[in-house]
Amino acid sequence: MTARLLDGKALAEQIKRELAERVRDLTARLGRPPGLAAVLVGDNPASQVYVRNKRKACSEIGLASWLHELPANISQEALLRLIDMLNRQADVDGILIQLPLPRQIDVLTVMRAVEPRKDVDGFGPENLGLLALGQPRYCPCTPLGVQQLLVRNGIDIEGRHVVILGRSNIVGKPLALMLMQKAPGANATVTICHSQSRNLPELCRQADILIAAMGQARFVQADWVRSGAVVVDVGINRLPDGKLCGDVDFEAVRERASAITPVPGGVGPMTIAMLLQNTVSSAASLL
């Protein structure tokens, strides 16, 4: 068995074409294009690449975008003042705070400061609380990208056993909340595993759908995967030779899985597409 590739890059392009049509309609009805403001603190090279890719995607579908670049030694008070300004700026529909932030900044305080309607990353406590209640306004972008990658590839989630490796607030926890909802594209039995979970390979072998988000290069081995399982690799790691790889030993696991995401070109492009979708939804909520 050689697994079918779940091509996130191609699917993201399809979603962007769909969003471009909505953006044209919203621009006509609002009298302006929907807009996304990105805040980048410091000079982290990976963060710079991520923000550049997100702004490029905005341009491709007709969204307005702004980049606020701040020095790494900025005070938390100064960052909060900028966020307050963006909260009040009428043509800003979404605010993206690129993570990670420097040590002197409290991430939770910053996330709380973003106006919930403009929290298109879905990381603020109000939006996460709505998700937990089963009434989401915006779902966090990477988990939503994972879900859409499965749904739009015809992979049934309802009633399946999903095992998630990783319990971060960005991926693992919100993804578990999403997939256990009594809703289309969900209704799964979800197990979350982490660094202290016992018998990790055995737990992984129970999965109909295995989602790796541990941040450890090639952590998931072939014998951890039940034959015919679907494997989604959220991780992105840079090897000593400069090449990128995921949290899954791709070549080995591909021979056991029925479907698998590549790295790069899997979940990453879908994350950006979902950020655009949430921003468009924010603008549409004004009508």
Protein Blocks (a to p, Z undefined) as FASTA:
>chain_A
ZZddddfklmmmmmmmmmmmmmmmmmmmnopacddddddedjdfklmmmmmmmmmmmmmn
opacddddddfkbcfklmmmmmmmmmmmmklmbdcddddddfklcfklmmmmpcfklmmn
opafklmmmmmnopafbdcfklmmmmmmmmmnopafehpacddedjbfklmmmmmmmmmp
ccehiapacddddfklghklmmmmmpmbdcddehpahkbcfklpcghiacddfbdcddfk
opacdfbdfklmmmmmmbdcddehilmmmmmmmmmmmmmmmmmmmZZ
